[in-house]
Amino acid sequence: MATIAKMDARSGTPGSPVGIILRLIGLAILDAFAIWFITRLFADQAWVFGVLVVIVTIGINAFFLSEKLYAFRWFSPGLALMILMVVYPMLSTIYVAFTNYGSGHILSRQQTIDLLLEPRGDNLFIPEGATEYQFAAYRSEDGRYLLWLIDEAGRAFAAAPGEPLMANGEGLDGVGTLDSDGFPETIQGYTRLNRIEIASDDILPTLVFGTAEDSIGISGRRAARFELRYSYDEASDTLTDRESGVAYTAVDGVYTAADGSVLPGGYFVWVGLRNFIDLATSPALSGPLVQIFIWTIMHAFLAVLITFVVGLSFALVFNSDLVPGKKILRSAMLIPYAMPAFIAVLIWRGLLSENLGPISIVIRDWFGWSPPWFTDYFWSRVGVLVVQMWLGFPYMMLICTGALQSIPSEIYEASEVDGASAWQRFWNLTLPLLLVAVGPILISSFSFNFNNFGVIRLYNQGGPPMTPTAGWTDILISYTYRIAFSSGQSDYGLASAITIVIFAIVLVITVLNFRFTGTWEEVSQNV
């Protein structure tokens, strides 16, 4: 506590006992929550995330309790969030890219084995010579089921899912009188099902009554003692179907028989560079990927170019003293920027609707034809760029206005004296100086539009379709989303591999663009 008081005095903060105690209480609450959270993560076998939470917790305590590290307390929350929300997802993405993680390969190996050895549904079978029962089924109002069983010796049992068999229904309340077949006509809290209700019930055949040692289920009009269908041999890592005698061995995360049949469920395994190789060699992937990559570059470049040209044009117009009411007009131009982007995209969808959209109707009235904004690949791309222009030009107008007003007026006066035309002044003075100021923003805008998932998804969901997993307006990030989440078979490993490729592309483009920025700075020094 003396150390904390010393630190408070040195940093200029009050070192009162109350403040110190409150700080220690805050750390204690944080540590208690962290310990609870870490134990849950380790129980769920989330080892990497659990270790990161341990490191973050230790770091926060060190920052607040160590005199040498006390200055770090100011950015410890941001650092903790960066590690958990940025570093961990990046590491997870890199790891998943080298696995077959996806549909059919979601679980770990042990989880898959445990599921196949769990006494439920298809994991059970009725062996030859098993004891069979006559049965009556009962159902409560809250959806609980009960069986009344009579074996070949005439002994009666009551059976509920997950509970031991009850001889003669001992432990059950309100067992009514028995009918001529020996089944209770009523049981308190339950309604007896007739044969038609039993046959039409979808839940009853999937239930396992009794415990794992006495697993009883029904199949058609039979009730019998089930046994586990699969047995596992850890030494050879094989699962054997006890009903058919077929042995299944692990092949790429799926237990596979010699004839190629597989057991339901699978687990993720390390596949090395397979996802990257498939990305480069598979015609189903590389075919659309090349076209999507080209369109992604075109989309990002044209979106930045169009918004910059339109925004700069308005900035030049409203920067002139000859325009009346330019402040009001400039403010009106900011309306698209103030509107949420997802709302604006949906409004444009309505405006461009081929049958009811006002823009399409006006074009059709004038020319007798309107562009198929959503069904033709070329016009769909044009529509995306139109929406991008609407969303982006106000921002470009703002930054260009600020950059224009920062250019000294003396250089324009000197150029007029030298007889330079308006175009020469713009091309040789305004544009080079402007690009120095807005160059980094253009680079960031390019990177943003390179991964601008929202507009692509909201405008036409990447359509019209090119292949079952790709559309003509898809960019790399939306194509990745389709593979990971939208298709019937999600392939997170392949999607993660594409994500790494996207990151590498953006990194290279950003480095090259910054080099061009350096060139602009050299040009500006010579202006």
C-alpha positions as CSV (number, residue, x, y, z in Angstrom):
1,M,0.0,0.0,0.0
2,A,3.0,2.3,0.7
3,T,4.1,1.6,-2.9
4,I,0.7,2.7,-4.3
5,A,0.7,5.8,-2.1
6,K,4.2,6.7,-3.3
7,M,3.0,6.2,-6.9
8,D,0.0,8.4,-6.4
9,A,2.2,11.2,-4.9
10,R,4.6,11.0,-7.8
11,S,1.8,11.1,-10.4
12,G,0.0,13.9,-8.7
13,T,-3.1,11.9,-7.8
14,P,-4.4,11.8,-4.3
15,G,-3.0,8.9,-2.3
16,S,-5.7,8.9,0.4
17,P,-6.4,5.5,2.1
18,V,-9.9,5.6,0.7
19,G,-8.7,5.9,-2.9
20,I,-6.1,3.2,-2.4
21,I,-8.7,0.8,-0.9
22,L,-11.2,1.5,-3.7
23,R,-8.5,0.7,-6.3
24,L,-7.6,-2.5,-4.6
25,I,-11.3,-3.5,-4.4
26,G,-11.6,-2.7,-8.1
27,L,-8.7,-5.0,-8.9
28,A,-10.1,-7.7,-6.6
29,I,-13.5,-7.6,-8.4
30,L,-11.7,-7.7,-11.8
31,D,-9.5,-10.7,-10.7
32,A,-12.6,-12.5,-9.3
33,F,-14.4,-12.1,-12.6
34,A,-11.3,-13.1,-14.6
35,I,-10.7,-16.2,-12.5
36,W,-14.4,-17.3,-13.1
37,F,-14.1,-16.5,-16.8
38,I,-10.8,-18.3,-17.2
39,T,-12.1,-21.5,-15.5
40,R,-15.0,-21.5,-17.9
41,L,-12.7,-21.1,-20.9
42,F,-10.5,-23.9,-19.7
43,A,-13.5,-26.1,-19.0
44,D,-14.6,-25.5,-22.6
45,Q,-11.1,-26.3,-23.8
46,A,-10.6,-22.8,-25.2
47,W,-6.9,-22.9,-24.2
48,V,-5.5,-20.1,-26.3
49,F,-8.1,-17.6,-25.4
50,G,-7.9,-18.6,-21.7
51,V,-4.1,-18.1,-21.7
52,L,-4.5,-14.7,-23.3
53,V,-7.1,-13.7,-20.6
54,V,-4.6,-14.9,-17.9
55,I,-1.8,-12.7,-19.5
56,V,-4.1,-9.7,-19.7
57,T,-5.2,-10.1,-16.1
58,I,-1.7,-10.4,-14.8
59,G,-0.7,-7.4,-16.9
60,I,-3.4,-5.2,-15.6
61,N,-2.5,-6.1,-12.0
62,A,1.1,-5.4,-12.7
63,F,0.3,-2.0,-14.2
64,F,-1.6,-1.0,-11.1
65,L,0.6,-2.5,-8.4
66,S,4.1,-2.0,-9.7
67,E,5.7,1.4,-9.3
68,K,7.8,1.0,-12.5
69,L,4.8,0.0,-14.6
70,Y,2.2,2.3,-13.1
71,A,2.4,4.7,-16.1
72,F,1.0,2.0,-18.3
73,R,-2.3,2.0,-16.4
74,W,-3.7,4.7,-18.7
75,F,-3.7,2.5,-21.8
76,S,-4.2,-0.9,-20.2
77,P,-7.9,-1.1,-21.1
78,G,-7.2,-0.4,-24.7
79,L,-4.2,-2.8,-24.7
80,A,-6.4,-5.5,-23.2
81,L,-9.1,-5.0,-25.7
82,M,-6.6,-5.0,-28.6
83,I,-5.2,-8.3,-27.4
84,L,-8.5,-10.0,-26.9
85,M,-10.4,-8.4,-29.8
86,V,-7.7,-8.0,-32.5
87,V,-4.7,-10.2,-31.7
88,Y,-6.7,-13.3,-30.8
89,P,-9.0,-13.2,-33.8
90,M,-5.9,-12.7,-36.0
91,L,-4.1,-15.7,-34.5
92,S,-7.3,-17.7,-34.8
93,T,-7.8,-16.8,-38.4
94,I,-4.2,-17.8,-39.2
95,Y,-4.5,-21.1,-37.4
96,V,-7.9,-22.0,-39.0
97,A,-6.5,-21.3,-42.5
98,F,-4.3,-24.3,-42.1
99,T,-7.1,-26.7,-40.9
100,N,-10.2,-28.2,-42.5
101,Y,-12.5,-26.4,-40.0
102,G,-16.0,-26.1,-41.4
103,S,-19.2,-28.0,-41.9
104,G,-18.7,-31.6,-40.7
105,H,-15.4,-30.6,-39.0
106,I,-16.5,-28.3,-36.3
107,L,-15.7,-30.4,-33.2
108,S,-12.5,-31.6,-31.8
109,R,-11.5,-35.3,-32.1
110,Q,-12.4,-36.1,-28.5
111,Q,-15.8,-34.3,-28.8
112,T,-16.6,-36.3,-31.9
113,I,-15.8,-39.6,-30.2
114,D,-17.8,-38.6,-27.1
115,L,-20.8,-37.8,-29.3
116,L,-20.6,-41.2,-31.1
117,L,-20.4,-43.0,-27.8
118,E,-23.2,-41.1,-26.2
119,P,-26.3,-43.2,-25.5
120,R,-28.8,-41.5,-27.8
121,G,-30.7,-42.0,-31.1
122,D,-28.7,-43.5,-33.9
123,N,-25.8,-44.4,-31.5
124,L,-27.9,-47.2,-30.1
125,F,-29.2,-50.5,-31.6
126,I,-31.2,-53.5,-30.5
127,P,-28.9,-56.5,-30.4
128,E,-30.2,-60.0,-31.3
129,G,-31.8,-61.7,-28.3
130,A,-32.4,-58.5,-26.4
131,T,-35.2,-58.3,-24.0
132,E,-38.3,-56.8,-25.6
133,Y,-41.2,-55.1,-23.8
134,Q,-44.8,-54.4,-24.4
135,F,-45.2,-50.7,-23.7
136,A,-47.6,-47.8,-23.2
137,A,-46.5,-44.2,-23.7
138,Y,-47.5,-41.2,-21.6
139,R,-46.8,-37.5,-22.1
140,S,-47.2,-34.6,-19.7
141,E,-48.4,-31.1,-20.6
142,D,-44.9,-29.7,-20.5
143,G,-43.6,-32.3,-23.0
144,R,-42.1,-34.9,-20.6
145,Y,-42.4,-38.6,-21.7
146,L,-42.9,-41.8,-19.7
147,L,-43.0,-45.4,-20.7
148,W,-44.8,-48.3,-18.9
149,L,-43.0,-51.5,-19.8
150,I,-44.0,-55.1,-19.3
151,D,-41.3,-57.7,-20.0
152,E,-41.8,-61.3,-21.2
153,A,-41.9,-62.5,-17.6
154,G,-44.8,-60.1,-16.8
155,R,-42.7,-57.7,-14.7
156,A,-43.7,-54.1,-15.0
157,F,-41.4,-51.0,-15.0
158,A,-41.8,-47.3,-15.4
159,A,-39.1,-45.6,-17.4
160,A,-38.3,-41.9,-17.8
161,P,-35.4,-40.5,-19.9
162,G,-32.2,-40.4,-17.8
163,E,-33.7,-42.0,-14.7
164,P,-33.4,-45.6,-13.4
165,L,-36.1,-48.0,-14.1
166,M,-38.9,-48.0,-11.5
167,A,-40.2,-51.5,-10.8
168,N,-44.0,-51.5,-10.7
169,G,-43.9,-47.7,-10.9
170,E,-42.5,-47.2,-7.4
171,G,-41.8,-43.6,-6.9
172,L,-44.5,-42.4,-9.2
173,D,-47.5,-40.6,-7.8
174,G,-51.0,-41.2,-8.9
175,V,-50.7,-44.5,-10.8
176,G,-54.3,-45.4,-11.8
177,T,-55.9,-48.7,-12.2
178,L,-54.5,-51.2,-14.7
179,D,-56.4,-52.1,-17.8
180,S,-56.8,-55.7,-19.1
181,D,-53.2,-55.6,-20.6
182,G,-51.6,-54.5,-17.4
183,F,-51.0,-50.8,-18.3
184,P,-52.2,-47.9,-16.0
185,E,-55.2,-46.2,-17.5
186,T,-54.0,-42.9,-15.9
187,I,-50.8,-41.6,-14.3
188,Q,-50.9,-38.3,-12.4
189,G,-49.5,-35.4,-14.6
190,Y,-49.5,-37.6,-17.7
191,T,-51.8,-38.4,-20.6
192,R,-51.7,-41.8,-22.2
193,L,-51.1,-41.8,-25.9
194,N,-52.9,-44.1,-28.3
195,R,-51.3,-46.0,-31.1
196,I,-52.0,-43.3,-33.7
197,E,-50.5,-40.6,-31.4
198,I,-47.4,-42.8,-30.8
199,A,-46.9,-43.4,-34.5
200,S,-47.2,-39.7,-35.4
201,D,-45.0,-38.4,-32.5
202,D,-41.6,-37.3,-33.9
203,I,-39.9,-37.0,-30.5
204,L,-40.7,-40.3,-28.8
205,P,-38.6,-42.5,-31.1
206,T,-35.5,-40.3,-30.5
207,L,-35.7,-40.6,-26.7
208,V,-33.6,-43.0,-24.6
209,F,-35.4,-44.1,-21.5
210,G,-33.6,-45.3,-18.4
211,T,-29.9,-44.8,-17.7
212,A,-26.8,-45.7,-19.7
213,E,-26.8,-49.2,-18.2
214,D,-30.4,-49.8,-18.9
215,S,-31.1,-47.9,-22.2
216,I,-34.5,-48.6,-23.5
217,G,-36.1,-47.1,-26.6
218,I,-38.9,-47.8,-29.0
219,S,-38.8,-48.6,-32.7
220,G,-42.1,-48.9,-34.4
221,R,-44.3,-51.0,-32.0
222,R,-41.2,-52.5,-30.3
223,A,-39.6,-51.4,-27.1
224,A,-36.3,-53.1,-26.2
225,R,-33.1,-52.7,-24.3
226,F,-30.6,-50.8,-26.5
227,E,-26.9,-51.1,-26.5
228,L,-24.2,-48.7,-27.7
229,R,-23.7,-49.1,-31.4
230,Y,-20.1,-48.1,-31.5
231,S,-17.0,-49.2,-29.5
232,Y,-13.8,-47.3,-29.5
233,D,-10.3,-48.7,-29.5
234,E,-7.9,-46.0,-28.4
235,A,-4.7,-47.9,-29.4
236,S,-5.7,-48.1,-33.1
237,D,-8.0,-45.0,-33.1
238,T,-10.8,-47.0,-34.6
239,L,-14.6,-47.0,-34.0
240,T,-16.4,-50.3,-34.7
241,D,-20.0,-50.7,-35.5
242,R,-21.1,-53.5,-33.2
243,E,-24.3,-54.1,-35.3
244,S,-22.5,-54.6,-38.6
245,G,-19.0,-55.3,-37.5
246,V,-17.5,-52.6,-39.8
247,A,-14.4,-50.8,-38.5
248,Y,-13.9,-47.1,-39.1
249,T,-10.5,-45.4,-39.0
250,A,-9.8,-41.6,-38.9
251,V,-9.1,-40.1,-42.3
252,D,-8.8,-36.3,-42.5
253,G,-11.0,-35.8,-39.5
254,V,-13.7,-38.3,-40.5
255,Y,-14.1,-41.9,-39.4
256,T,-14.1,-43.8,-42.6
257,A,-14.7,-47.5,-43.5
258,A,-12.8,-49.5,-46.1
259,D,-15.7,-49.1,-48.5
260,G,-15.6,-45.3,-48.2
261,S,-18.7,-45.0,-46.0
262,V,-18.3,-42.5,-43.1
263,L,-19.7,-42.0,-39.6
264,P,-21.8,-38.9,-39.0
265,G,-19.8,-36.0,-37.6
266,G,-16.2,-35.1,-37.9
267,Y,-13.4,-33.1,-36.3
268,F,-11.0,-30.5,-37.6
269,V,-7.4,-31.4,-38.3
270,W,-4.3,-29.7,-39.5
271,V,-4.1,-29.8,-43.3
272,G,-1.1,-27.6,-43.9
273,L,-1.2,-25.6,-47.2
274,R,-4.2,-27.5,-48.7
275,N,-6.6,-24.6,-48.5
276,F,-4.1,-22.3,-50.3
277,I,-3.3,-24.9,-52.9
278,D,-7.1,-25.5,-53.5
279,L,-7.5,-21.8,-53.8
280,A,-4.8,-21.7,-56.6
281,T,-5.6,-24.9,-58.4
282,S,-9.3,-25.8,-58.0
283,P,-11.2,-24.5,-61.1
284,A,-14.3,-24.1,-58.9
285,L,-12.4,-21.7,-56.7
286,S,-9.7,-20.1,-58.8
287,G,-12.0,-19.4,-61.7
288,P,-14.3,-17.0,-59.9
289,L,-11.5,-15.9,-57.6
290,V,-9.5,-14.3,-60.5
291,Q,-12.5,-12.4,-61.7
292,I,-13.6,-11.4,-58.2
293,F,-10.0,-10.2,-57.5
294,I,-9.9,-8.0,-60.7
295,W,-13.4,-6.6,-59.8
296,T,-12.3,-5.9,-56.2
297,I,-9.3,-3.8,-57.5
298,M,-11.5,-2.0,-60.0
299,H,-14.3,-1.4,-57.5
300,A,-11.9,0.1,-54.9
301,F,-10.0,2.2,-57.5
302,L,-13.1,3.5,-59.3
303,A,-15.0,4.1,-56.0
304,V,-12.1,6.3,-54.8
305,L,-11.6,8.0,-58.2
306,I,-15.3,8.8,-58.7
307,T,-15.9,10.1,-55.2
308,F,-12.7,12.1,-55.3
309,V,-13.5,13.7,-58.7
310,V,-17.0,14.5,-57.7
311,G,-16.1,15.7,-54.2
312,L,-13.2,17.8,-55.6
313,S,-15.5,19.3,-58.2
314,F,-18.0,20.5,-55.6
315,A,-15.2,21.7,-53.4
316,L,-13.7,23.8,-56.2
317,V,-17.1,25.3,-57.0
318,F,-18.1,26.1,-53.5
319,N,-14.6,27.5,-52.7
320,S,-15.2,30.2,-55.2
321,D,-16.5,33.6,-54.0
322,L,-18.7,33.9,-57.1
323,V,-21.2,31.2,-55.9
324,P,-24.1,32.7,-54.0
325,G,-25.3,30.9,-50.9
326,K,-22.4,28.6,-51.0
327,K,-22.5,27.8,-47.3
328,I,-26.1,26.6,-47.5
329,L,-25.4,24.6,-50.6
330,R,-22.3,23.1,-49.1
331,S,-24.2,22.1,-46.0
332,A,-26.9,20.5,-48.2
333,M,-24.3,18.4,-49.9
334,L,-23.4,16.8,-46.6
335,I,-26.8,15.1,-46.3
336,P,-25.7,11.8,-47.8
337,Y,-22.8,11.8,-45.4
338,A,-25.1,12.3,-42.4
339,M,-27.4,9.5,-43.4
340,P,-26.5,6.0,-42.2
341,A,-25.0,4.1,-45.1
342,F,-27.1,1.0,-44.8
343,I,-30.3,3.1,-45.1
344,A,-28.9,5.0,-48.1
345,V,-28.1,1.7,-49.9
346,L,-31.6,0.4,-49.3
347,I,-33.1,3.6,-50.6
348,W,-31.0,3.3,-53.7
349,R,-32.2,-0.3,-54.1
350,G,-35.7,1.1,-54.2
351,L,-34.8,4.0,-56.6
352,L,-33.2,1.6,-59.0
353,S,-35.9,-1.1,-58.9
354,E,-36.5,-2.2,-62.5
355,N,-40.3,-2.2,-62.2
356,L,-41.1,0.4,-59.5
357,G,-38.0,2.5,-59.1
358,P,-38.4,6.2,-60.0
359,I,-35.0,6.3,-61.7
360,S,-35.8,3.3,-63.8
361,I,-39.2,4.6,-64.7
362,V,-37.9,8.0,-65.8
363,I,-35.1,6.4,-67.9
364,R,-37.7,4.0,-69.5
365,D,-40.0,6.9,-70.3
366,W,-37.2,8.8,-72.0
367,F,-35.4,6.0,-73.8
368,G,-38.0,3.1,-73.9
369,W,-35.5,1.0,-71.9
370,S,-34.0,1.0,-68.5
371,P,-30.8,-0.7,-67.3
372,P,-31.2,-4.1,-65.5
373,W,-29.5,-2.8,-62.4
374,F,-29.7,-6.1,-60.5
375,T,-29.8,-8.9,-63.1
376,D,-27.0,-7.9,-65.5
377,Y,-23.5,-8.1,-64.3
378,F,-22.3,-4.9,-66.0
379,W,-25.2,-2.7,-64.9
380,S,-25.1,-4.2,-61.4
381,R,-21.5,-3.1,-61.1
382,V,-22.4,0.4,-62.4
383,G,-25.2,0.5,-59.8
384,V,-22.7,-0.3,-57.0
385,L,-20.4,2.5,-58.2
386,V,-23.3,4.9,-58.3
387,V,-24.2,4.1,-54.7
388,Q,-20.5,4.4,-53.7
389,M,-20.4,7.8,-55.4
390,W,-23.4,9.0,-53.4
391,L,-22.1,7.7,-50.1
392,G,-18.5,9.0,-50.6
393,F,-18.5,12.3,-52.4
394,P,-19.5,14.4,-49.3
395,Y,-16.5,13.2,-47.4
396,M,-14.2,13.9,-50.3
397,M,-15.7,17.3,-50.6
398,L,-15.0,18.1,-47.0
399,I,-11.4,17.0,-47.0
400,C,-10.8,18.7,-50.4
401,T,-12.4,21.9,-49.1
402,G,-10.1,22.0,-46.1
403,A,-7.0,21.2,-48.3
404,L,-7.9,23.9,-50.8
405,Q,-8.3,26.5,-48.1
406,S,-4.9,25.7,-46.7
407,I,-3.1,26.4,-50.0
408,P,-1.5,29.9,-49.9
409,S,-3.2,32.4,-52.3
410,E,0.1,34.0,-53.1
411,I,1.1,31.2,-55.4
412,Y,-2.0,31.7,-57.5
413,E,-1.3,35.4,-57.7
414,A,2.2,34.7,-58.9
415,S,1.0,32.2,-61.5
416,E,-1.5,34.8,-62.8
417,V,1.3,37.3,-63.2
418,D,3.3,34.6,-65.2
419,G,0.2,34.2,-67.4
420,A,-0.8,30.7,-66.4
421,S,-4.3,29.6,-67.4
422,A,-6.9,28.2,-65.0
423,W,-6.2,24.7,-66.2
424,Q,-2.4,25.1,-65.8
425,R,-2.9,26.5,-62.2
426,F,-5.1,23.5,-61.3
427,W,-2.9,20.9,-62.9
428,N,0.5,22.2,-61.8
429,L,-0.4,23.9,-58.5
430,T,-3.7,22.9,-57.0
431,L,-3.6,19.2,-57.7
432,P,0.0,18.4,-56.5
433,L,-0.5,20.4,-53.3
434,L,-3.9,18.8,-52.8
435,L,-2.7,15.3,-53.2
436,V,0.0,15.8,-50.6
437,A,-2.7,16.7,-48.1
438,V,-5.3,14.1,-49.1
439,G,-3.0,11.3,-50.3
440,P,-3.1,9.3,-47.0
441,I,-6.9,9.7,-46.9
442,L,-7.2,8.4,-50.5
443,I,-5.1,5.4,-49.5
444,S,-7.2,4.7,-46.5
445,S,-10.4,5.1,-48.6
446,F,-9.0,2.6,-51.1
447,S,-8.3,0.1,-48.3
448,F,-11.8,0.7,-46.9
449,N,-13.5,0.2,-50.3
450,F,-11.3,-2.9,-50.9
451,N,-13.2,-4.5,-48.0
452,N,-16.5,-2.6,-48.2
453,F,-18.7,-5.5,-47.4
454,G,-21.8,-3.5,-46.4
455,V,-22.5,-1.9,-49.7
456,I,-21.9,-5.1,-51.7
457,R,-24.1,-7.1,-49.4
458,L,-27.0,-4.6,-49.1
459,Y,-27.1,-3.6,-52.8
460,N,-27.6,-7.0,-54.4
461,Q,-26.0,-9.6,-52.0
462,G,-23.1,-9.9,-54.5
463,G,-25.4,-10.9,-57.3
464,P,-26.2,-11.6,-60.1
465,P,-24.8,-15.1,-59.6
466,M,-21.6,-16.1,-61.4
467,T,-21.3,-19.6,-59.7
468,P,-23.2,-21.2,-56.8
469,T,-20.7,-19.6,-54.4
470,A,-19.8,-16.3,-56.2
471,G,-21.6,-13.3,-57.7
472,W,-20.6,-10.8,-60.3
473,T,-20.5,-7.9,-57.8
474,D,-18.8,-9.9,-55.1
475,I,-15.6,-8.5,-53.8
476,L,-13.0,-10.7,-52.0
477,I,-14.5,-10.1,-48.5
478,S,-18.1,-10.8,-49.6
479,Y,-16.9,-13.9,-51.5
480,T,-15.2,-15.0,-48.2
481,Y,-18.4,-14.4,-46.4
482,R,-20.3,-16.6,-48.8
483,I,-17.9,-19.5,-48.4
484,A,-17.9,-19.2,-44.6
485,F,-21.5,-18.5,-43.8
486,S,-23.9,-18.3,-46.8
487,S,-23.4,-21.5,-48.7
488,G,-25.0,-24.8,-47.5
489,Q,-21.5,-26.1,-46.6
490,S,-19.5,-23.6,-44.6
491,D,-15.7,-23.9,-45.1
492,Y,-14.1,-21.7,-42.5
493,G,-10.6,-23.0,-43.3
494,L,-10.8,-21.9,-46.9
495,A,-12.4,-18.6,-45.9
496,S,-9.6,-17.9,-43.5
497,A,-7.1,-18.7,-46.2
498,I,-8.8,-16.1,-48.5
499,T,-8.7,-13.6,-45.6
500,I,-5.0,-14.0,-45.3
501,V,-4.6,-13.4,-49.0
502,I,-6.8,-10.3,-48.7
503,F,-4.6,-9.0,-45.9
504,A,-1.5,-9.6,-47.9
505,I,-3.0,-7.8,-51.0
506,V,-4.1,-4.8,-48.9
507,L,-0.7,-4.6,-47.2
508,V,1.2,-4.6,-50.6
509,I,-1.2,-2.0,-52.1
510,T,-0.9,0.2,-49.0
511,V,2.9,0.1,-49.1
512,L,2.9,1.0,-52.8
513,N,0.4,3.8,-52.3
514,F,2.5,5.3,-49.5
515,R,5.5,5.3,-51.8
516,F,3.4,7.2,-54.3
517,T,2.6,9.6,-51.5
518,G,6.3,10.2,-51.0
519,T,6.5,11.0,-54.7
520,W,3.7,13.6,-54.3
521,E,5.6,15.2,-51.5
522,E,8.7,15.5,-53.6
523,V,6.6,17.1,-56.3
524,S,5.0,19.6,-53.8
525,Q,8.5,20.7,-52.8
526,N,9.2,21.7,-56.3
527,V,6.0,23.7,-56.8
